[in-house]
Amino acid sequence: MNLPTTRTRLAAGAAAAALAATAFLAGCSDSGAEDEPTAAETTAEATTDDAAASGKVEVIDQTNLLLATAQDTLEARDLTVEVVDSTGQGRTVDDPTLWVVVAQDPLTGEVDAGSVVTLDVRRTDDPAS
């Protein structure tokens, strides 16, 4: 066994591995791409811009979703949310993560920005009717 040749080969192999690791990590590094919007962000911005220009927004069906999610979605579309206890008991909604949307008015369609969307809700622990 030729010891200097083995050391040379090991050193060359280690150098090649280090170079490959550096190249790999460089490809994974942050290149400032966070400033560039994704396709979904661009679409959302275009939808918002279109709504602002026309004064109209699209209502999306939120039934069978948690109230917290439904409110966030509709309010992000510049709609006003009104919540109604579907049991008729007039209970106060303190925690929207404990309520689910069972009906909505209007359900879908295009409305003026700022329009009211009424969500009929029930507690997640209420029996389904």
VEXMI-424851 format. One record per atom (N, C-alpha, C): residue number from 1; x, y, z; atom name. Coordinates in Angstrom, 2 decimals. Example, Ala and Ser with C-alpha at 12.3 -4.5 7.8 and 13.67 -1.06 7.14 Angstrom:
+------+---------+---------+---------+------+
! resi !       x !       y !       z ! name !
+------+---------+---------+---------+------+
!    1 !   13.19 !   -5.69 !    7.80 !    N !
!    1 !   12.30 !   -4.50 !    7.80 !   CA !
!    1 !   13.20 !   -3.30 !    7.80 !    C !
!    2 !   12.85 !   -2.25 !    7.08 !    N !
!    2 !   13.67 !   -1.06 !    7.14 !   CA !
!    2 !   12.90 !    0.03 !    7.87 !    C !
+------+---------+---------+---------+------+
***
This chain:
+------+---------+---------+---------+------+
! resi !       x !       y !       z ! name !
+------+---------+---------+---------+------+
!    1 !    0.84 !   -1.16 !    0.00 !    N !
!    1 !    0.00 !    0.00 !    0.00 !   CA !
!    1 !    0.89 !    1.23 !    0.00 !    C !
!    2 !    0.62 !    2.13 !   -0.87 !    N !
!    2 !    1.38 !    3.36 !   -0.98 !   CA !
!    2 !    0.66 !    4.43 !   -0.18 !    C !
!    3 !    1.19 !    4.78 !    0.99 !    N !
!    3 !    0.55 !    5.68 !    1.92 !   CA !
!    3 !    0.37 !    7.09 !    1.38 !    C !
!    4 !    1.35 !    7.72 !    0.74 !    N !
!    4 !    1.13 !    9.07 !    0.23 !   CA !
!    4 !    0.04 !    9.11 !   -0.84 !    C !
!    5 !   -0.06 !    8.09 !   -1.69 !    N !
!    5 !   -1.08 !    8.06 !   -2.73 !   CA !
!    5 !   -2.46 !    7.94 !   -2.11 !    C !
!    6 !   -2.60 !    7.13 !   -1.06 !    N !
!    6 !   -3.88 !    6.98 !   -0.38 !   CA !
!    6 !   -4.30 !    8.30 !    0.26 !    C !
!    7 !   -3.34 !    9.00 !    0.89 !    N !
!    7 !   -3.66 !   10.29 !    1.51 !   CA !
!    7 !   -4.08 !   11.30 !    0.45 !    C !
!    8 !   -3.42 !   11.27 !   -0.68 !    N !
!    8 !   -3.75 !   12.19 !   -1.76 !   CA !
!    8 !   -5.16 !   11.93 !   -2.26 !    C !
!    9 !   -5.49 !   10.66 !   -2.42 !    N !
!    9 !   -6.83 !   10.29 !   -2.89 !   CA !
!    9 !   -7.89 !   10.71 !   -1.86 !    C !
!   10 !   -7.61 !   10.48 !   -0.57 !    N !
!   10 !   -8.55 !   10.87 !    0.47 !   CA !
!   10 !   -8.75 !   12.39 !    0.50 !    C !
!   11 !   -7.64 !   13.11 !    0.37 !    N !
!   11 !   -7.72 !   14.58 !    0.37 !   CA !
!   11 !   -8.51 !   15.06 !   -0.84 !    C !
!   12 !   -8.28 !   14.46 !   -2.00 !    N !
!   12 !   -8.99 !   14.85 !   -3.21 !   CA !
!   12 !  -10.48 !   14.53 !   -3.07 !    C !
!   13 !  -10.79 !   13.37 !   -2.49 !    N !
!   13 !  -12.19 !   12.99 !   -2.27 !   CA !
!   13 !  -12.87 !   13.95 !   -1.30 !    C !
!   14 !  -12.17 !   14.32 !   -0.23 !    N !
!   14 !  -12.73 !   15.25 !    0.74 !   CA !
!   14 !  -12.95 !   16.62 !    0.10 !    C !
!   15 !  -12.02 !   17.04 !   -0.71 !    N !
!   15 !  -12.16 !   18.33 !   -1.39 !   CA !
!   15 !  -13.34 !   18.31 !   -2.34 !    C !
!   16 !  -13.51 !   17.21 !   -3.06 !    N !
!   16 !  -14.63 !   17.09 !   -4.00 !   CA !
!   16 !  -15.96 !   17.10 !   -3.24 !    C !
!   17 !  -16.01 !   16.41 !   -2.09 !    N !
!   17 !  -17.23 !   16.38 !   -1.29 !   CA !
!   17 !  -17.54 !   17.77 !   -0.75 !    C !
!   18 !  -16.52 !   18.49 !   -0.30 !    N !
!   18 !  -16.72 !   19.85 !    0.21 !   CA !
!   18 !  -17.23 !   20.77 !   -0.90 !    C !
!   19 !  -16.67 !   20.62 !   -2.09 !    N !
!   19 !  -17.10 !   21.44 !   -3.22 !   CA !
!   19 !  -18.55 !   21.13 !   -3.58 !    C !
!   20 !  -18.92 !   19.85 !   -3.60 !    N !
!   20 !  -20.29 !   19.47 !   -3.91 !   CA !
!   20 !  -21.25 !   20.00 !   -2.86 !    C !
!   21 !  -20.88 !   19.93 !   -1.59 !    N !
!   21 !  -21.73 !   20.44 !   -0.51 !   CA !
!   21 !  -21.91 !   21.94 !   -0.63 !    C !
!   22 !  -20.84 !   22.64 !   -0.96 !    N !
!   22 !  -20.92 !   24.09 !   -1.12 !   CA !
!   22 !  -21.85 !   24.46 !   -2.28 !    C !
!   23 !  -21.73 !   23.74 !   -3.38 !    N !
!   23 !  -22.59 !   24.00 !   -4.53 !   CA !
!   23 !  -24.05 !   23.73 !   -4.19 !    C !
!   24 !  -24.29 !   22.64 !   -3.45 !    N !
!   24 !  -25.65 !   22.29 !   -3.05 !   CA !
!   24 !  -26.23 !   23.37 !   -2.15 !    C !
!   25 !  -25.49 !   23.79 !   -1.14 !    N !
!   25 !  -25.97 !   24.80 !   -0.22 !   CA !
!   25 !  -26.17 !   26.15 !   -0.91 !    C !
!   26 !  -25.34 !   26.47 !   -1.86 !    N !
!   26 !  -25.51 !   27.72 !   -2.60 !   CA !
!   26 !  -26.82 !   27.71 !   -3.36 !    C !
!   27 !  -27.21 !   26.56 !   -3.88 !    N !
!   27 !  -28.48 !   26.44 !   -4.59 !   CA !
!   27 !  -29.67 !   26.56 !   -3.67 !    C !
!   28 !  -29.48 !   26.27 !   -2.39 !    N !
!   28 !  -30.56 !   26.33 !   -1.41 !   CA !
!   28 !  -30.62 !   27.67 !   -0.69 !    C !
!   29 !  -29.65 !   28.52 !   -0.91 !    N !
!   29 !  -29.58 !   29.77 !   -0.16 !   CA !
!   29 !  -30.66 !   30.73 !   -0.61 !    C !
!   30 !  -30.93 !   31.71 !    0.24 !    N !
!   30 !  -31.91 !   32.74 !   -0.05 !   CA !
!   30 !  -31.30 !   33.72 !   -1.03 !    C !
!   31 !  -31.90 !   33.82 !   -2.18 !    N !
!   31 !  -31.37 !   34.72 !   -3.19 !   CA !
!   31 !  -32.20 !   35.99 !   -3.29 !    C !
!   32 !  -32.94 !   36.29 !   -2.22 !    N !
!   32 !  -33.78 !   37.48 !   -2.25 !   CA !
!   32 !  -35.09 !   37.26 !   -2.96 !    C !
!   33 !  -35.44 !   36.02 !   -3.22 !    N !
!   33 !  -36.67 !   35.71 !   -3.95 !   CA !
!   33 !  -37.90 !   36.02 !   -3.14 !    C !
!   34 !  -37.76 !   36.26 !   -1.84 !    N !
!   34 !  -38.93 !   36.53 !   -1.01 !   CA !
!   34 !  -39.62 !   37.82 !   -1.42 !    C !
!   35 !  -38.91 !   38.70 !   -2.12 !    N !
!   35 !  -39.50 !   39.94 !   -2.56 !   CA !
!   35 !  -40.38 !   39.74 !   -3.79 !    C !
!   36 !  -40.21 !   38.63 !   -4.49 !    N !
!   36 !  -41.00 !   38.36 !   -5.67 !   CA !
!   36 !  -42.26 !   37.61 !   -5.28 !    C !
!   37 !  -43.44 !   38.08 !   -5.69 !    N !
!   37 !  -44.68 !   37.42 !   -5.29 !   CA !
!   37 !  -44.85 !   36.06 !   -5.98 !    C !
!   38 !  -45.52 !   35.14 !   -5.28 !    N !
!   38 !  -45.85 !   33.86 !   -5.87 !   CA !
!   38 !  -47.03 !   34.03 !   -6.81 !    C !
!   39 !  -47.33 !   32.99 !   -7.57 !    N !
!   39 !  -48.47 !   33.06 !   -8.49 !   CA !
!   39 !  -49.77 !   33.29 !   -7.72 !    C !
!   40 !  -49.92 !   32.65 !   -6.56 !    N !
!   40 !  -51.14 !   32.82 !   -5.77 !   CA !
!   40 !  -51.26 !   34.24 !   -5.25 !    C !
!   41 !  -50.14 !   34.81 !   -4.80 !    N !
!   41 !  -50.16 !   36.19 !   -4.32 !   CA !
!   41 !  -50.49 !   37.16 !   -5.45 !    C !
!   42 !  -49.94 !   36.90 !   -6.62 !    N !
!   42 !  -50.20 !   37.76 !   -7.77 !   CA !
!   42 !  -51.67 !   37.69 !   -8.14 !    C !
!   43 !  -52.26 !   36.49 !   -8.13 !    N !
!   43 !  -53.67 !   36.31 !   -8.44 !   CA !
!   43 !  -54.54 !   37.01 !   -7.42 !    C !
!   44 !  -54.19 !   36.87 !   -6.13 !    N !
!   44 !  -54.96 !   37.51 !   -5.07 !   CA !
!   44 !  -54.89 !   39.03 !   -5.20 !    C !
!   45 !  -53.71 !   39.55 !   -5.52 !    N !
!   45 !  -53.57 !   41.00 !   -5.70 !   CA !
!   45 !  -54.37 !   41.47 !   -6.90 !    C !
!   46 !  -54.36 !   40.70 !   -7.98 !    N !
!   46 !  -55.12 !   41.07 !   -9.17 !   CA !
!   46 !  -56.61 !   41.08 !   -8.86 !    C !
!   47 !  -57.08 !   40.08 !   -8.09 !    N !
!   47 !  -58.48 !   40.01 !   -7.71 !   CA !
!   47 !  -58.85 !   41.22 !   -6.87 !    C !
!   48 !  -57.99 !   41.57 !   -5.91 !    N !
!   48 !  -58.23 !   42.72 !   -5.05 !   CA !
!   48 !  -58.22 !   44.00 !   -5.87 !    C !
!   49 !  -57.27 !   44.12 !   -6.79 !    N !
!   49 !  -57.19 !   45.30 !   -7.65 !   CA !
!   49 !  -58.42 !   45.42 !   -8.54 !    C !
!   50 !  -58.87 !   44.29 !   -9.11 !    N !
!   50 !  -60.07 !   44.29 !   -9.94 !   CA !
!   50 !  -61.29 !   44.69 !   -9.14 !    C !
!   51 !  -61.39 !   44.19 !   -7.91 !    N !
!   51 !  -62.52 !   44.52 !   -7.04 !   CA !
!   51 !  -62.52 !   46.00 !   -6.71 !    C !
!   52 !  -61.35 !   46.53 !   -6.42 !    N !
!   52 !  -61.25 !   47.94 !   -6.09 !   CA !
!   52 !  -61.66 !   48.80 !   -7.28 !    C !
!   53 !  -61.28 !   48.37 !   -8.47 !    N !
!   53 !  -61.60 !   49.13 !   -9.67 !   CA !
!   53 !  -63.09 !   49.07 !   -9.99 !    C !
!   54 !  -63.71 !   47.92 !   -9.83 !    N !
!   54 !  -65.12 !   47.76 !  -10.19 !   CA !
!   54 !  -66.06 !   47.99 !   -9.01 !    C !
!   55 !  -65.53 !   47.89 !   -7.78 !    N !
!   55 !  -66.38 !   48.03 !   -6.60 !   CA !
!   55 !  -67.16 !   46.77 !   -6.30 !    C !
!   56 !  -66.90 !   45.72 !   -7.05 !    N !
!   56 !  -67.58 !   44.43 !   -6.85 !   CA !
!   56 !  -66.60 !   43.40 !   -6.31 !    C !
!   57 !  -67.11 !   42.47 !   -5.50 !    N !
!   57 !  -66.30 !   41.36 !   -4.99 !   CA !
!   57 !  -67.10 !   40.07 !   -5.11 !    C !
!   58 !  -66.37 !   38.99 !   -5.21 !    N !
!   58 !  -66.97 !   37.66 !   -5.34 !   CA !
!   58 !  -67.19 !   37.08 !   -3.95 !    C !
!   59 !  -68.41 !   36.62 !   -3.67 !    N !
!   59 !  -68.72 !   35.94 !   -2.42 !   CA !
!   59 !  -68.43 !   34.46 !   -2.63 !    C !
!   60 !  -67.72 !   33.87 !   -1.67 !    N !
!   60 !  -67.36 !   32.45 !   -1.75 !   CA !
!   60 !  -68.15 !   31.69 !   -0.69 !    C !
!   61 !  -68.68 !   30.53 !   -1.05 !    N !
!   61 !  -69.43 !   29.67 !   -0.13 !   CA !
!   61 !  -68.55 !   29.25 !    1.04 !    C !
!   62 !  -68.98 !   29.57 !    2.25 !    N !
!   62 !  -68.22 !   29.25 !    3.46 !   CA !
!   62 !  -68.92 !   28.21 !    4.34 !    C !
!   63 !  -69.98 !   27.60 !    3.84 !    N !
!   63 !  -70.70 !   26.63 !    4.66 !   CA !
!   63 !  -69.81 !   25.43 !    4.97 !    C !
!   64 !  -70.03 !   24.88 !    6.15 !    N !
!   64 !  -69.30 !   23.74 !    6.69 !   CA !
!   64 !  -67.86 !   24.07 !    7.08 !    C !
!   65 !  -67.54 !   25.35 !    7.18 !    N !
!   65 !  -66.22 !   25.78 !    7.64 !   CA !
!   65 !  -66.35 !   26.39 !    9.03 !    C !
!   66 !  -65.24 !   26.41 !    9.76 !    N !
!   66 !  -65.25 !   27.09 !   11.05 !   CA !
!   66 !  -65.52 !   28.57 !   10.82 !    C !
!   67 !  -66.25 !   29.17 !   11.75 !    N !
!   67 !  -66.59 !   30.58 !   11.64 !   CA !
!   67 !  -65.34 !   31.44 !   11.52 !    C !
!   68 !  -64.31 !   31.12 !   12.27 !    N !
!   68 !  -63.07 !   31.92 !   12.23 !   CA !
!   68 !  -62.51 !   31.97 !   10.81 !    C !
!   69 !  -62.50 !   30.84 !   10.13 !    N !
!   69 !  -61.99 !   30.77 !    8.75 !   CA !
!   69 !  -62.90 !   31.54 !    7.81 !    C !
!   70 !  -64.21 !   31.35 !    7.95 !    N !
!   70 !  -65.18 !   32.03 !    7.09 !   CA !
!   70 !  -65.08 !   33.54 !    7.24 !    C !
!   71 !  -65.00 !   34.02 !    8.48 !    N !
!   71 !  -64.89 !   35.46 !    8.71 !   CA !
!   71 !  -63.63 !   36.02 !    8.07 !    C !
!   72 !  -62.51 !   35.35 !    8.29 !    N !
!   72 !  -61.24 !   35.82 !    7.72 !   CA !
!   72 !  -61.31 !   35.91 !    6.20 !    C !
!   73 !  -61.88 !   34.88 !    5.58 !    N !
!   73 !  -61.97 !   34.84 !    4.12 !   CA !
!   73 !  -62.86 !   35.95 !    3.58 !    C !
!   74 !  -64.02 !   36.11 !    4.17 !    N !
!   74 !  -64.95 !   37.12 !    3.68 !   CA !
!   74 !  -64.47 !   38.54 !    3.96 !    C !
!   75 !  -63.93 !   38.77 !    5.14 !    N !
!   75 !  -63.44 !   40.10 !    5.48 !   CA !
!   75 !  -62.23 !   40.47 !    4.62 !    C !
!   76 !  -61.43 !   39.49 !    4.24 !    N !
!   76 !  -60.30 !   39.75 !    3.35 !   CA !
!   76 !  -60.78 !   40.20 !    1.97 !    C !
!   77 !  -62.01 !   39.85 !    1.64 !    N !
!   77 !  -62.61 !   40.26 !    0.36 !   CA !
!   77 !  -63.40 !   41.55 !    0.50 !    C !
!   78 !  -63.20 !   42.25 !    1.61 !    N !
!   78 !  -63.85 !   43.55 !    1.86 !   CA !
!   78 !  -65.36 !   43.39 !    2.00 !    C !
!   79 !  -65.77 !   42.32 !    2.67 !    N !
!   79 !  -67.18 !   42.10 !    2.96 !   CA !
!   79 !  -67.41 !   42.22 !    4.47 !    C !
!   80 !  -68.61 !   42.61 !    4.86 !    N !
!   80 !  -68.98 !   42.72 !    6.27 !   CA !
!   80 !  -69.70 !   41.43 !    6.66 !    C !
!   81 !  -69.29 !   40.85 !    7.78 !    N !
!   81 !  -69.87 !   39.58 !    8.22 !   CA !
!   81 !  -70.82 !   39.82 !    9.38 !    C !
!   82 !  -72.02 !   39.26 !    9.25 !    N !
!   82 !  -73.01 !   39.26 !   10.33 !   CA !
!   82 !  -73.21 !   37.81 !   10.74 !    C !
!   83 !  -73.17 !   37.54 !   12.04 !    N !
!   83 !  -73.27 !   36.17 !   12.54 !   CA !
!   83 !  -74.59 !   35.99 !   13.27 !    C !
!   84 !  -75.28 !   34.88 !   12.97 !    N !
!   84 !  -76.57 !   34.58 !   13.59 !   CA !
!   84 !  -76.53 !   33.15 !   14.12 !    C !
!   85 !  -76.97 !   32.97 !   15.36 !    N !
!   85 !  -77.07 !   31.63 !   15.97 !   CA !
!   85 !  -78.21 !   30.89 !   15.28 !    C !
!   86 !  -77.91 !   29.82 !   14.57 !    N !
!   86 !  -78.92 !   29.10 !   13.79 !   CA !
!   86 !  -79.97 !   28.41 !   14.65 !    C !
!   87 !  -79.71 !   28.23 !   15.95 !    N !
!   87 !  -80.69 !   27.58 !   16.82 !   CA !
!   87 !  -81.78 !   28.54 !   17.26 !    C !
!   88 !  -81.58 !   29.84 !   17.00 !    N !
!   88 !  -82.56 !   30.84 !   17.42 !   CA !
!   88 !  -82.44 !   31.23 !   18.89 !    C !
!   89 !  -81.43 !   30.69 !   19.59 !    N !
!   89 !  -81.24 !   30.99 !   21.00 !   CA !
!   89 !  -80.55 !   32.33 !   21.23 !    C !
!   90 !  -80.00 !   32.93 !   20.17 !    N !
!   90 !  -79.34 !   34.23 !   20.29 !   CA !
!   90 !  -78.06 !   34.19 !   21.11 !    C !
!   91 !  -77.39 !   33.03 !   21.12 !    N !
!   91 !  -76.15 !   32.92 !   21.89 !   CA !
!   91 !  -75.08 !   33.82 !   21.31 !    C !
!   92 !  -74.21 !   34.32 !   22.17 !    N !
!   92 !  -73.09 !   35.15 !   21.77 !   CA !
!   92 !  -71.94 !   34.28 !   21.31 !    C !
!   93 !  -71.33 !   34.68 !   20.23 !    N !
!   93 !  -70.18 !   33.95 !   19.70 !   CA !
!   93 !  -68.92 !   34.58 !   20.30 !    C !
!   94 !  -68.39 !   33.95 !   21.35 !    N !
!   94 !  -67.19 !   34.46 !   21.99 !   CA !
!   94 !  -65.93 !   33.92 !   21.31 !    C !
!   95 !  -65.96 !   32.68 !   20.87 !    N !
!   95 !  -64.80 !   32.04 !   20.26 !   CA !
!   95 !  -65.21 !   31.48 !   18.90 !    C !
!   96 !  -64.87 !   32.17 !   17.79 !    N !
!   96 !  -65.31 !   31.71 !   16.47 !   CA !
!   96 !  -64.72 !   30.38 !   16.04 !    C !
!   97 !  -63.73 !   29.86 !   16.78 !    N !
!   97 !  -63.19 !   28.55 !   16.43 !   CA !
!   97 !  -64.08 !   27.42 !   16.95 !    C !
!   98 !  -65.10 !   27.76 !   17.75 !    N !
!   98 !  -66.01 !   26.76 !   18.30 !   CA !
!   98 !  -67.35 !   26.74 !   17.58 !    C !
!   99 !  -67.45 !   27.47 !   16.47 !    N !
!   99 !  -68.70 !   27.57 !   15.72 !   CA !
!   99 !  -68.44 !   27.20 !   14.27 !    C !
!  100 !  -69.44 !   26.58 !   13.64 !    N !
!  100 !  -69.33 !   26.19 !   12.24 !   CA !
!  100 !  -70.47 !   26.84 !   11.46 !    C !
!  101 !  -70.18 !   27.23 !   10.22 !    N !
!  101 !  -71.17 !   27.88 !    9.36 !   CA !
!  101 !  -72.09 !   26.81 !    8.77 !    C !
!  102 !  -73.42 !   26.97 !    8.98 !    N !
!  102 !  -74.38 !   26.01 !    8.44 !   CA !
!  102 !  -75.19 !   26.58 !    7.27 !    C !
!  103 !  -75.22 !   27.90 !    7.17 !    N !
!  103 !  -75.91 !   28.55 !    6.06 !   CA !
!  103 !  -75.30 !   29.93 !    5.86 !    C !
!  104 !  -75.50 !   30.45 !    4.64 !    N !
!  104 !  -74.90 !   31.73 !    4.30 !   CA !
!  104 !  -75.82 !   32.48 !    3.34 !    C !
!  105 !  -75.90 !   33.81 !    3.50 !    N !
!  105 !  -76.71 !   34.63 !    2.60 !   CA !
!  105 !  -75.98 !   35.93 !    2.31 !    C !
!  106 !  -75.63 !   36.22 !    1.07 !    N !
!  106 !  -75.76 !   35.37 !   -0.10 !   CA !
!  106 !  -74.73 !   34.24 !   -0.08 !    C !
!  107 !  -75.07 !   33.15 !   -0.72 !    N !
!  107 !  -74.20 !   31.98 !   -0.74 !   CA !
!  107 !  -73.00 !   32.19 !   -1.66 !    C !
!  108 !  -73.26 !   32.68 !   -2.85 !    N !
!  108 !  -72.20 !   32.97 !   -3.82 !   CA !
!  108 !  -72.65 !   34.14 !   -4.68 !    C !
!  109 !  -71.77 !   34.57 !   -5.53 !    N !
!  109 !  -72.13 !   35.63 !   -6.47 !   CA !
!  109 !  -71.27 !   36.85 !   -6.30 !    C !
!  110 !  -71.56 !   37.84 !   -7.09 !    N !
!  110 !  -70.80 !   39.08 !   -7.06 !   CA !
!  110 !  -71.65 !   40.16 !   -6.40 !    C !
!  111 !  -71.07 !   40.85 !   -5.41 !    N !
!  111 !  -71.78 !   41.89 !   -4.68 !   CA !
!  111 !  -70.88 !   43.12 !   -4.57 !    C !
!  112 !  -71.46 !   44.23 !   -4.13 !    N !
!  112 !  -70.67 !   45.44 !   -3.91 !   CA !
!  112 !  -69.73 !   45.22 !   -2.74 !    C !
!  113 !  -68.52 !   45.78 !   -2.84 !    N !
!  113 !  -67.58 !   45.73 !   -1.73 !   CA !
!  113 !  -68.26 !   46.36 !   -0.51 !    C !
!  114 !  -68.02 !   45.78 !    0.66 !    N !
!  114 !  -68.63 !   46.28 !    1.89 !   CA !
!  114 !  -69.99 !   45.69 !    2.18 !    C !
!  115 !  -70.54 !   44.89 !    1.26 !    N !
!  115 !  -71.85 !   44.28 !    1.48 !   CA !
!  115 !  -71.82 !   43.34 !    2.68 !    C !
!  116 !  -73.00 !   43.12 !    3.25 !    N !
!  116 !  -73.13 !   42.23 !    4.41 !   CA !
!  116 !  -73.38 !   40.81 !    3.92 !    C !
!  117 !  -72.62 !   39.87 !    4.49 !    N !
!  117 !  -72.85 !   38.45 !    4.27 !   CA !
!  117 !  -73.27 !   37.89 !    5.63 !    C !
!  118 !  -74.45 !   37.29 !    5.69 !    N !
!  118 !  -74.96 !   36.73 !    6.93 !   CA !
!  118 !  -74.58 !   35.26 !    7.03 !    C !
!  119 !  -73.94 !   34.89 !    8.13 !    N !
!  119 !  -73.54 !   33.51 !    8.37 !   CA !
!  119 !  -74.37 !   32.96 !    9.52 !    C !
!  120 !  -75.15 !   31.90 !    9.23 !    N !
!  120 !  -75.88 !   31.18 !   10.28 !   CA !
!  120 !  -74.91 !   30.13 !   10.81 !    C !
!  121 !  -74.73 !   30.12 !   12.13 !    N !
!  121 !  -73.73 !   29.24 !   12.73 !   CA !
!  121 !  -74.34 !   28.41 !   13.86 !    C !
!  122 !  -73.68 !   27.31 !   14.14 !    N !
!  122 !  -74.01 !   26.49 !   15.31 !   CA !
!  122 !  -72.70 !   26.11 !   15.97 !    C !
!  123 !  -72.77 !   25.84 !   17.27 !    N !
!  123 !  -71.57 !   25.40 !   17.97 !   CA !
!  123 !  -71.15 !   24.04 !   17.44 !    C !
!  124 !  -69.88 !   23.79 !   17.45 !    N !
!  124 !  -69.38 !   22.51 !   16.95 !   CA !
!  124 !  -69.85 !   21.36 !   17.81 !    C !
!  125 !  -70.22 !   21.63 !   19.06 !    N !
!  125 !  -70.72 !   20.55 !   19.93 !   CA !
!  125 !  -72.24 !   20.46 !   19.94 !    C !
!  126 !  -72.95 !   21.30 !   19.15 !    N !
!  126 !  -74.39 !   21.19 !   19.00 !   CA !
!  126 !  -74.70 !   20.00 !   18.10 !    C !
!  127 !  -75.84 !   19.35 !   18.33 !    N !
!  127 !  -76.21 !   18.27 !   17.41 !   CA !
!  127 !  -76.55 !   18.86 !   16.04 !    C !
!  128 !  -76.11 !   18.20 !   14.99 !    N !
!  128 !  -76.43 !   18.64 !   13.63 !   CA !
!  128 !  -77.92 !   18.47 !   13.40 !    C !
!  129 !  -78.53 !   19.46 !   12.76 !    N !
!  129 !  -79.97 !   19.36 !   12.54 !   CA !
!  129 !  -80.30 !   19.09 !   11.12 !    C !
+------+---------+---------+---------+------+
***
